[in-house]
């Protein structure tokens, strides 16, 4: 029986059911997490009516509160995003903006509600910008209260100005597979440590 849960938020600009390299990368991360004993789930954010804003609930029709409940129930959050113009997708940025509201939300011990949760970032693209994308997302997640493991990211970036996507590859490059496996292993290790020994109350 799984002792940890993981949720992947896939920040592709492409709605389901069309293929998505970000979704494929997220599924590879989730498979590695499952191999280490985590129960996993995922959703493509663009398929849901996530309203712009920086509140926990932006009102009637806002799908974010339901997604947020899934985040709160998970021990590990995976953010999977493509690179656009050298930056995370606009969907990934929207997720970060909505998570910003949780800076003001605390648990029964007075800690930010995202304390104790581990975050992993997965990036795909056929242009430069993977490390900048990690920097943007991981810093934002850390600000909100997530903890990132050592080498807690994985990415694939194809040749610049070409049309080959991650989903077009015949097989996953060895270095990418190794990074994905390492990020998942470290995320599970850290999540178990934090579950056993939570951050102290302020």
Residue pairs with C-beta under 8 A, 6 or more apart in sequence:
2 37
2 38
2 39
3 37
3 192
3 195
4 33
4 37
4 38
4 39
4 75
4 76
4 188
4 191
4 192
4 195
5 38
5 39
5 40
5 41
5 73
5 74
5 75
5 76
6 30
6 33
6 38
6 39
6 40
6 41
6 74
6 75
6 76
6 77
6 78
6 187
7 40
7 41
7 42
7 43
7 70
7 71
7 73
7 74
7 76
7 77
7 78
8 26
8 27
8 29
8 30
8 40
8 41
8 42
8 43
8 77
8 78
8 79
8 80
9 42
9 43
9 45
9 67
9 71
9 77
9 78
9 79
9 80
9 95
10 20
10 22
10 23
10 26
10 42
10 43
10 44
10 45
10 80
11 22
11 45
11 46
11 79
11 80
11 81
11 82
11 88
11 89
11 91
11 92
11 95
12 20
12 21
12 22
12 23
12 44
12 46
12 80
12 81
12 82
12 89
12 91
13 46
13 82
13 84
13 89
13 90
13 91
14 20
14 46
15 44
15 46
15 47
16 44
16 47
19 167
20 44
20 167
21 82
21 124
21 156
21 165
21 166
21 167
22 80
22 81
22 82
22 89
22 122
22 124
23 42
23 44
23 80
24 124
24 166
24 167
25 80
25 122
25 123
25 124
25 154
25 156
25 166
25 180
26 42
26 78
26 80
26 122
27 42
28 122
28 154
28 172
28 177
28 180
29 78
29 80
29 120
29 122
29 154
29 180
29 183
29 184
30 40
30 42
30 78
32 180
32 181
32 183
32 184
32 185
33 40
33 76
33 78
33 184
33 187
33 188
34 40
35 184
36 184
36 185
36 188
37 188
38 75
38 76
38 188
38 191
41 70
42 78
43 67
43 70
45 67
45 91
45 94
45 95
46 91
48 63
48 64
48 66
48 67
49 61
49 62
49 63
50 62
50 63
50 64
50 67
50 94
50 95
50 98
51 58
51 59
51 61
51 62
51 63
51 64
52 58
52 94
52 97
53 62
53 97
53 98
54 97
54 98
54 100
54 101
55 101
56 64
56 65
56 68
56 101
56 102
56 105
57 64
57 65
58 64
64 98
68 98
68 102
71 77
71 99
71 114
71 117
72 113
74 117
75 116
75 117
75 118
75 191
75 195
76 117
76 118
76 119
76 120
76 187
76 188
76 191
77 117
77 118
77 119
77 120
77 141
77 146
78 119
78 120
78 121
78 122
79 92
79 95
79 119
79 120
79 121
79 122
79 137
79 141
80 121
80 122
80 123
80 124
81 88
81 89
81 91
81 92
81 121
81 122
81 123
81 124
81 133
81 137
82 89
82 123
82 124
82 125
83 89
83 123
83 124
83 125
83 127
83 128
83 129
83 130
83 133
83 157
84 90
84 125
85 127
85 129
86 127
86 128
86 129
86 132
86 133
87 93
87 129
87 132
87 133
87 136
88 96
88 123
88 133
88 136
88 137
92 137
96 136
96 137
96 140
96 141
99 114
99 140
99 141
99 144
100 140
100 144
102 112
102 113
102 114
102 144
102 145
103 112
103 143
103 144
103 145
105 112
105 113
106 112
106 113
107 113
107 115
109 201
110 201
110 202
111 145
111 198
111 199
111 201
111 202
112 144
112 145
113 145
114 144
114 145
114 146
115 145
115 198
115 199
116 147
116 194
116 195
116 198
116 199
117 145
117 146
117 147
117 191
117 194
118 146
118 147
118 148
118 149
118 152
118 187
118 190
118 191
118 194
119 138
119 141
119 146
119 147
119 148
119 152
120 148
120 149
120 152
120 153
120 154
120 183
120 184
120 187
121 133
121 134
121 137
121 138
121 141
121 148
121 152
121 153
122 153
122 154
122 155
122 180
122 183
123 130
123 133
123 134
123 153
123 154
123 155
123 156
123 157
124 155
124 156
124 157
124 165
124 166
125 133
125 155
125 156
125 157
125 158
126 157
126 158
126 159
126 160
126 161
126 162
126 163
126 164
126 165
127 157
127 160
127 161
128 157
128 160
129 157
130 155
130 157
133 155
134 153
134 155
138 148
138 152
138 153
141 148
142 148
147 190
147 194
149 183
149 186
149 187
149 189
149 190
150 186
151 179
151 182
151 183
151 186
152 183
152 186
152 187
152 190
153 179
153 183
154 176
154 179
154 180
154 182
154 183
155 176
155 179
156 166
156 169
156 172
156 173
156 176
158 164
158 165
158 166
172 180
